[in-house]
Amino acid sequence: MTSSSTPGLARFNTLDEAAATADLHEVCASAAWGSKLLAQRPYASADTLFAASDAAMAELNTADLEEAMAGHPPIGRPKPGDPTSAREQRGMAGASEELKTELLELNLAYQEKFGHVFLICATGATAEFMLDQIRTRIENGPEQEREIVRGELGKINRIRLTRLVEAAEEGSTA
């Protein structure tokens, strides 16, 4: 991403607080993360927005991370009618039933162990890659996995923020 301002960033910078909060919630379900980004507006560039996002993600406590993760459906089961979820999990399209079944079983085991969904930045990832990742990560300890999840959330947030700042100038988002 370049450091110049875009129409989408200009739009975001000038939104009223409620609309900007709603936009940020679509990026990340953590209210603490959104509040930190909202408080730093206006952003001179996408890069400054990304840096603020990274800094806010690094400061999230366990409860904030859990809130952020709650906004993500399990891999292999995108939210019905949610184009973002479907787009991000596109790598699951065409996966064999055997792979989907194993991923579902591992998702359940992961959730039982860690208390939250298996979270991975799925954009551009194949079903096989995601399956390999859950097989590996389910062996992690809770602290190690929490930091991996923090990093994955940061990647997802950057992708979603990029879409936000690259969006064409829009009218009201009613």
Secondary structure as GFF3:
##gff-version 3
##sequence-region A 1 174
A	DSSP	alpha_helix	7	14	.	.	.	ID=ss1
A	DSSP	alpha_helix	17	27	.	.	.	ID=ss2
A	DSSP	alpha_helix	31	39	.	.	.	ID=ss3
A	DSSP	alpha_helix	46	59	.	.	.	ID=ss4
A	DSSP	alpha_helix	62	70	.	.	.	ID=ss5
A	DSSP	alpha_helix	83	88	.	.	.	ID=ss6
A	DSSP	three_ten_helix	90	92	.	.	.	ID=ss7
A	DSSP	alpha_helix	97	114	.	.	.	ID=ss8
A	DSSP	alpha_helix	127	137	.	.	.	ID=ss9
A	DSSP	alpha_helix	142	166	.	.	.	ID=ss10
###
